[in-house]
Structures are given as C-alpha cells and as structure tokens.
C-alpha cells in the first residue's frame, strides 16, 4: 500500500499486516532494516493513499 509516513508525511510503500476500522500495522520488505510500524507505530487508515500494483 502507499501511505503517508506518520513522521514527515512523505509517501511510502509498505505491506499492511493488520487493519481494523481506524488503524493499520505496516511492514517494509526488509524487516531487519525497514522503518515501519515496529518503529513508528500504527498508521491511521486515513493516511493510506492507495494500492500499489506492479505487472511485468
């Protein structure tokens, strides 16, 4: 998913692991080095911009 980084508002691409009515928990691809919800916490659903799709 594409969403706004909660700290600086830039658009980032992350994988959503958990979603409820108001918050999401997101992970990056490199779990050892990624800045994701383990670092900045859950992200409000309203900050999710859209879905990223790649076709090759």
Residue pairs with C-beta under 8 A, 6 or more apart in sequence:
1 13
1 14
1 15
1 16
1 24
1 26
1 48
1 49
1 50
1 51
1 52
2 11
2 12
2 13
2 48
2 49
2 50
2 51
2 52
3 11
3 12
3 14
3 24
3 26
3 43
3 47
3 48
3 49
4 10
4 11
4 12
4 43
4 47
4 49
5 11
5 12
5 40
6 40
6 41
6 43
6 44
6 47
7 40
11 49
13 52
14 26
14 27
14 28
14 36
15 26
15 27
15 28
15 29
16 24
16 25
16 26
16 48
17 25
17 26
17 27
17 37
18 24
18 25
19 25
19 45
21 45
22 44
22 45
23 42
23 43
23 44
23 45
24 37
24 42
24 43
24 44
24 45
24 48
25 37
25 42
25 43
26 36
26 37
26 43
27 34
27 36
27 37
27 38
28 34
28 35
28 36
37 43
